[in-house]
Every structure is written in structure tokens, then in C-alpha cells.
Amino acid sequence: MPCVIGIDIGSSRSKGILFCDGKVTSAFECPSGGDFSFTAERIRKELLLTADIKSENVDYVMATGYGAKVVSFAHETKSDLSCHGACVHALFPSVRTVIDVGDLYTKVFKMDEKGNLQNFLLSGKCAGGSGRVLQVIAKVLHVNVVDLGELSLKSRNRIDFNTGCLVFAESEAISRIAEGVSKEDLLAGIHRALAAQISGLAERLGVEEPVALVGGGARDLGLTKTMKDVMGVEVFIPKEPHMTAALGAALLATGKVRT
């Protein structure tokens, strides 16, 4: 069996998967920073060190993501949609619609029964429809972004946001906190507004069930629950939804070695 690396250089965070003998041997995630090339090399070293494998024993490296083109040691690059699709199809073969809640954009795409990409839509330039809004609100509330989901689930009186724009959402959040609105209720409102935008994007493309939710935003329990409520459909979520592009890249790389 081949030994391959899938690496996803995102705009905010980067991930890598070392996939050997048909299973994940090691995984690593870190901030992307300002030097994507340095980050890619760091990920490779960490993956190999953890697995105690030498670089010459790696058969193929597939890169994806925002900074894929600067991964100098990659044999090939693939779009993040292709990589997400490969992973989701392997985990949930029945899924036809995939929603990727990323840092800069939210992407919705449809696949056929073989996992082939059919069509996709990308959220607009405003980050209010992506996972970036969660990071901004976390800073406003002085809360770790990983704690947002559980906090929002404690809400008893969700407030409604009047805007989908990130800049105005931040301003509105500050005003609501000054008015005495609880963090829990404010977060529930943010999740509802974001879920509504994402659901609207999916509806424009045309939702075909079942649906899978991936990307960093899919780690937020409050957002995923709200997405299910708003969309009213069955939603599959991988155990490590932020790693699906890296794992998909590794799966595609495995296929290259076999051929």
C-alpha cells in the first residue's frame, strides 16, 4: 500500500494528513501564518516525525487550498472542492450536497452518485456569510472561538441580527452587549443569521439530500444545530470536519500511486 500526504493550505489554518497502508498515520494542524511555503514544510516535517517515516518513503503529495501552489514538494494540486468531495464521498457515499463553511467563503456544491462535482456556488465577498464572522464575534466577546458553540446552546432568548454584513454585525454585537444582552443569546442570534445566509446560498444552488457540512465552521456545535433546524434536512458531519480537504487530497494521492 502507498504512503502519501494530503496537505491543505488554508487562508487562516493549514492541515496535513499522512495516509499509509489505507489509514491515517498522522495528522497536523497549525495557523497558516504569512509564509505559506514555510507552513507547508512545517506540516510535512511534523507528519513525518510523528509517524517516524522518512521523506523518501512518501510516494505522492497532493496539495489543495488557498496556498496550494506554493507547496514546492507537492507532486500535484487539486481544488478544495475536489478534495472535500473525495473525502465526503468516501465517508458518506449517499451525500449529494456539500456545504463547506470556510474562513473566507462558504461554498456549496453538488455531487453525483460517483462523487463527481456537478455544480457549485460561492458566497459573496462579504465575510459575514463565512466562518470569519465567528472569529470576529469571539474577539468582541473575549471568548475562545472553540467555545462559541456550547455557549450559544445555553441561550434562552435568542436575539435577531438585522444585518448579514461582517462589519455591521460586529458593530451591532458591541451595541447589544452594551445593552445587557447575554453572550449566549447574542451568539444564538449570530448562528441563526449565519445559518440563514448559508441556507439561502444552498437553496440558490438547489439542495439535493442528503447534505454534508464540512470546514472549520462545522466544528461549531451551535452553528451545526442551527443549520439543521433552518434547513430542515438530514445533515452529515464528519468527525473532523476541518480536515476533510486534507484527507480528500490524501485519498486522491493514493489513487495516483495505484495508477
N, C-alpha and C positions, 0 to 999 in steps of 0.2 A: 504493500500500500504506500502511496506517495506521502511526502511530508511537505506541506505548503503553508504559506502565510497569506492571510487576508488583512489588509490594512485600510482603515477609513480615516482620512484626514479631514475632519470637520472644521467649520469656521470657529467653533468655540472649544470643542473637545475632540480628541482623536483616540481611536481604539485599534487594537490589533488582536488577531486570533492565530495561534499556531495549531494547525489541524494535521494530525498524523495518525496513520492507521485507522482512519474512519472516525476519529473522535477528537474533541478539543483537548489539546495537550497543555496549553497555557493561554492566558488572556491578559491584556493590559490596557488600561485607560488612563489618560492624562490630559491636562489642558493643552490646547493646540499651540498657544503662545504666538509669538511674532515670526518665528523661523520654522516654517513647516518642514523643511528639509531636516533640520536638527531634530525635530519632534519625531519624524518618521524613523530616523536612525535610532533614537532613544527607544522607541517601541520595539524595533527589531531586536536590539540588544537585550531588553528586558524579557521578551518572549523566549529567546534562545537560552538566556541564563537560567530562567525559571525551569525550563524543560531539560536543561543540561544537554543541549543539542548544538552542534557546530553549524555555522552558516553554510558550509559546503554540502551539508546533508539536506538542505532545503531545496526541493525540486522546482518550485514555482512560487512567485509572489504576484498577487493581484492587488492593485490599489484602486481605491474609489474615494469619493468625497470631494469637498471643496478644493483641497490641495493635492489631489491625486497626481497631478502632472509633475510635481517636484519630488516625488518618491523615486530617487535615482536608481535604486536597486530593484524596482518592480519590473517584471517581465511584460506586464500589460496593465492597462487601466480600463475600468468599466464604469458606467454611470451608476450613481447610487440607487436609481430606480431598478436597474437590472439586478443589483446585488441584494437590495431589500426583497425584491420579487423572488430571487432564487432561494433565499432563506425562508421566507414565508411559505412558499410552495412546498419546501421540504418539511416544514413543521406542521402546516395546516393545508393539505392539498385541496381542500374544498373551497378555500377562500378565493373570492373573485375581486374584491375591492380592498385596497390597502391605503391606509392613511398614515403618513409619516409626519409627525409633529417635531420639526427640527428647530434649531436655534434661530435661523434667519427666515426660513419659509416653512409653510406646511404644504405638503404635496399629496395629492390624491391620485391613485392610478388603478386601472383595472387590468386583470389578467384573464387569460383563457384557461381551459382545463389542464393545459400543459405548463402553465406558469409563464407563458409568453406575454410581454407587455402589449396592451391593446391601445390604451389612451391614457392621458394624464392631464391634470391641471395643477397650477402653481399659485399659491396665494400672492397677493399684491405686494408692492414694495414696502408698505407699512408693516412693521414687525408686530403690530397689535394682533395679527392673526397667526402668530407663531409662538414657539416656546420662549422667545426673548421677553415677552411681557411678564412671564412668571419670574424671571430673574430680576427684572426691574422692580416689580412689586415686592419681592423678597427683600431687596435693599431698602425700600421705603419702610417696610415693617420691621426691619432689623431681625429677620428670621432666615435661617438656613433654607435654601431652596428645596432641599430634600424633605423638609418638614411641612411644606405647604399643603400637601395632600391631606395628611392626617388632621391638620388644624382645620381645614375647610369642612371636613366631615363632622366637626363638632358644632357647626353653625345651627342656630335655632331661628334666625330671622335674616335670611339672605337679602342683601341689598342689590338693587339693579344698577348697572352702569349704563350711562347714557351715550357712551362712545366706544368705538372699536379701535380708535387710534391710540397707539402706544403713548405718545406724548401727552395727550389729553387724559388717558387712563391713569397715568402717573399723577398728574395734577389733581384729578378727581379723587384718587385714593388718599392723597395727602389731606385734601379738604374733608373727606369723610372721617378720617382718623381724628382730625381736629374737632369734628362734631361729636365725637364719642362713640362712633361705630366700632364694634369689636373687630379684632383681626380675623376671627373665624367667619363672621358674616361678610366682611369685605372680600375675603378670599373666595367664599362661595359665589359671590357675585362676579368676581373676575373669571372664575372657572366657567360659570354659566355663559358669560359674554364670549369667551374664547371658544367654548364648545359650539355656540350658536354660529360663529363665523366659520368654524371648520365644517360643521354640518351643512351650512349653506354652500360651501365650496364643493363638498361631496355631492350634494343634490344637483349642482350645475353639471357635474360630470355624468351623474346617473349612478345611483348606488345599486350594485348587484350583490346580494348576500351570498355567503357570509362575508363579514368585514373583519379585517385585522388592523390593529393600532400599533404602530412602532415609533421609534425615535425617542429622544430624551424626554419629551413631554409625556410619553406613555408610562413613565415611571411615577408620575404624579397620580396618586390614588383618587384624589378629589376630581381631577380632570377626567380620568378614565370613567369614573362612576357617572359624572355629569354627561359625558359623551354618550354613554349607553342610554341614559334617560332621555336625552334630547333626540337622538337618532331613532330610538325605539326598535333597534335591530340587534341580532346576536353579534357580539364583538369579541374576537380572539386577541389575546395579548401574550406575546412570548414572555418567558421567564425573565429574560434580559433584553427588553425591547430596544435599548440603546445600542446593542451590539449586533443587531441583525444585518446591517450593511457589511460589517467586517466579516461576520460568519458567512454571509452570502458570497462575498469575494473569495473566501477560502474554499467554499463549495465549488464555485466556478473554476478556481485554480486547480482543484482536484480533477475536474473534468478535462482540463487541458493536458494534464500529465498522462491521463489514461489514454488520450487520443494520440 
